[in-house]
Amino acid sequence: MGKTKFDFSGQTAVLTGAASGIARAASAAFAEAGATVYLIDIDEEKGEAAAGEIRAGGGQAHFVHCDVTESKSVNGAFQRVLADSGRIDVLVNSAGGWTKKQATWETPEEEWDRIVELNLKSVFLCCKAATPAFLRQKSGRIINLGSVAGLTAAKGASSPPYIAAKAAVHSLTRLLAGELGGEGVAVNAIAPGTTATERVTIARTDEEIAQIGASTVAGRIAEVDDMVGWILFLAAPESGYLMGQTIAVNGGRLMV
Ligand SMILES: NC(=O)c1ccc[n+]([C@@H]2O[C@H](COP(=O)([O-])OP(=O)(O)OC[C@H]3O[C@@H](n4cnc5c(N)ncnc54)[C@H](OP(=O)(O)O)[C@@H]3O)[C@@H](O)[C@H]2O)c1
């Protein structure tokens, strides 16, 4: 992380998709800033390893196995978090992604459903499970991971259900902000541009990464830490007046 100091002492942060990528790094940063962190993911091995790494560095972290597309699994995970910590201060909905770039009319129905469930239904289910705690506390932060793909629909940019689901995540962010803002809960999103997570660096060739980088004003794709700072800032007291916004963190690839 950078040099900015955040203080989340005494707070509980729950992050989905936290076994890898942006949420894994954000989990470590929240723990470093004093939060007790619950890492939710479907990948038990990587999730336990991520939580173990944080604990080894002196932070407080627990892995909770969960499929964020299944209500029973989500409800069980949040019950466990609440039984353990008694509160949730920050929810980061980061589980998501896509696999196939193809035309809308070539997309199989099952692929559509799978990607929409992973990127959109997951946010609905996790927000629904966490909201009773936020309402009890009269405080909380929700930070959703949208995407530059949900802000624009350039031909062949990524998968159609992913583009549609991420646009809906931005919309759901505004809706939730309107519902919960008066209850002391701020809901915002970030829309990352292409970010050098392990999945991206494996899936893309060096040439593709250079090409995407060249399409930004910054001249490079994002590093994971370019996203982590925004996530922590959206959970910090200084951003408490920001409601229902999607911050487009894409190096100027798309200016909105
Ligand atoms: N990286 C980028 O370039 C980029 C750009 C724009 C937006 N985003 C968005 O930012 C978020 C984080 O991206 P990332 O690149 O950090 O992701 P990532 O490294 O692929 O990590 C996603 C994590 O979510 C887990 N997961 C998948 N399905 C799940 C399920 N049903 N229940 C619980 N966990 C599940 C994955 O496990 P498995 O590994 O087992 O699948 C993985 O550990 C995503 O929403 C993504 O769409 C990323």
Ligand as a Chemical Component Dictionary entry (heavy atoms), coordinates in Angstrom:
data_LIG
# 
_chem_comp.id                   LIG 
_chem_comp.type                 NON-POLYMER 
_chem_comp.pdbx_formal_charge   0 
_chem_comp.three_letter_code    LIG 
# 
loop_
_chem_comp_atom.comp_id 
_chem_comp_atom.atom_id 
_chem_comp_atom.alt_atom_id 
_chem_comp_atom.type_symbol 
_chem_comp_atom.charge 
_chem_comp_atom.model_Cartn_x 
_chem_comp_atom.model_Cartn_y 
_chem_comp_atom.model_Cartn_z 
_chem_comp_atom.pdbx_ordinal 
LIG N1  N1  N 0  -8.925  -7.310  -12.513 1  
LIG C1  C1  C 0  -9.481  -6.518  -13.400 2  
LIG O1  O1  O 0  -8.907  -6.193  -14.458 3  
LIG C2  C2  C 0  -10.855 -5.964  -13.143 4  
LIG C3  C3  C 0  -11.316 -4.906  -13.961 5  
LIG C4  C4  C 0  -12.598 -4.401  -13.735 6  
LIG C5  C5  C 0  -13.377 -4.921  -12.720 7  
LIG N2  N2  N 1  -12.906 -5.950  -11.950 8  
LIG C6  C6  C 0  -13.808 -6.479  -10.929 9  
LIG O2  O2  O 0  -13.172 -6.382  -9.674  10 
LIG C7  C7  C 0  -13.532 -7.515  -8.854  11 
LIG C8  C8  C 0  -12.266 -8.214  -8.382  12 
LIG O3  O3  O 0  -11.522 -8.628  -9.528  13 
LIG P1  P1  P 0  -10.180 -9.461  -9.370  14 
LIG O4  O4  O 0  -9.472  -9.396  -10.676 15 
LIG O5  O5  O -1 -9.505  -9.083  -8.123  16 
LIG O6  O6  O 0  -10.799 -10.931 -9.218  17 
LIG P2  P2  P 0  -10.053 -12.339 -9.036  18 
LIG O7  O7  O 0  -8.599  -12.150 -8.778  19 
LIG O8  O8  O 0  -10.489 -13.190 -10.172 20 
LIG O9  O9  O 0  -10.715 -12.880 -7.687  21 
LIG C9  C9  C 0  -12.059 -13.215 -7.616  22 
LIG C10 C10 C 0  -12.244 -14.175 -6.490  23 
LIG O10 O10 O 0  -13.640 -14.482 -6.385  24 
LIG C11 C11 C 0  -13.763 -15.893 -6.207  25 
LIG N3  N3  N 0  -15.063 -16.400 -6.599  26 
LIG C12 C12 C 0  -15.477 -16.792 -7.844  27 
LIG N4  N4  N 0  -16.722 -17.262 -7.802  28 
LIG C13 C13 C 0  -17.136 -17.149 -6.508  29 
LIG C14 C14 C 0  -18.330 -17.494 -5.829  30 
LIG N5  N5  N 0  -19.375 -18.022 -6.492  31 
LIG N6  N6  N 0  -18.413 -17.274 -4.500  32 
LIG C15 C15 C 0  -17.352 -16.742 -3.817  33 
LIG N7  N7  N 0  -16.198 -16.411 -4.411  34 
LIG C16 C16 C 0  -16.077 -16.613 -5.738  35 
LIG C17 C17 C 0  -12.646 -16.441 -7.069  36 
LIG O11 O11 O 0  -12.390 -17.790 -6.766  37 
LIG P3  P3  P 0  -11.860 -18.759 -7.972  38 
LIG O12 O12 O 0  -10.463 -18.280 -8.272  39 
LIG O13 O13 O 0  -11.916 -20.123 -7.375  40 
LIG O14 O14 O 0  -12.800 -18.567 -9.137  41 
LIG C18 C18 C 0  -11.505 -15.502 -6.713  42 
LIG O15 O15 O 0  -10.843 -15.912 -5.539  43 
LIG C19 C19 C 0  -14.435 -8.395  -9.718  44 
LIG O16 O16 O 0  -15.772 -8.109  -9.426  45 
LIG C20 C20 C 0  -14.080 -7.966  -11.133 46 
LIG O17 O17 O 0  -15.144 -8.179  -12.037 47 
LIG C21 C21 C 0  -11.664 -6.470  -12.134 48 
# 
loop_
_chem_comp_bond.comp_id 
_chem_comp_bond.atom_id_1 
_chem_comp_bond.atom_id_2 
_chem_comp_bond.value_order 
_chem_comp_bond.pdbx_ordinal 
LIG N1  C1  SING 1  
LIG C1  O1  DOUB 2  
LIG C1  C2  SING 3  
LIG C2  C3  SING 4  
LIG C2  C21 DOUB 5  
LIG C3  C4  DOUB 6  
LIG C4  C5  SING 7  
LIG C5  N2  DOUB 8  
LIG N2  C6  SING 9  
LIG N2  C21 SING 10 
LIG C6  O2  SING 11 
LIG C6  C20 SING 12 
LIG O2  C7  SING 13 
LIG C7  C8  SING 14 
LIG C7  C19 SING 15 
LIG C8  O3  SING 16 
LIG O3  P1  SING 17 
LIG P1  O4  DOUB 18 
LIG P1  O5  SING 19 
LIG P1  O6  SING 20 
LIG O6  P2  SING 21 
LIG P2  O7  DOUB 22 
LIG P2  O8  SING 23 
LIG P2  O9  SING 24 
LIG O9  C9  SING 25 
LIG C9  C10 SING 26 
LIG C10 O10 SING 27 
LIG C10 C18 SING 28 
LIG O10 C11 SING 29 
LIG C11 N3  SING 30 
LIG C11 C17 SING 31 
LIG N3  C12 SING 32 
LIG N3  C16 SING 33 
LIG C12 N4  DOUB 34 
LIG N4  C13 SING 35 
LIG C13 C14 SING 36 
LIG C13 C16 DOUB 37 
LIG C14 N5  SING 38 
LIG C14 N6  DOUB 39 
LIG N6  C15 SING 40 
LIG C15 N7  DOUB 41 
LIG N7  C16 SING 42 
LIG C17 O11 SING 43 
LIG C17 C18 SING 44 
LIG O11 P3  SING 45 
LIG P3  O12 DOUB 46 
LIG P3  O13 SING 47 
LIG P3  O14 SING 48 
LIG C18 O15 SING 49 
LIG C19 O16 SING 50 
LIG C19 C20 SING 51 
LIG C20 O17 SING 52 
# 
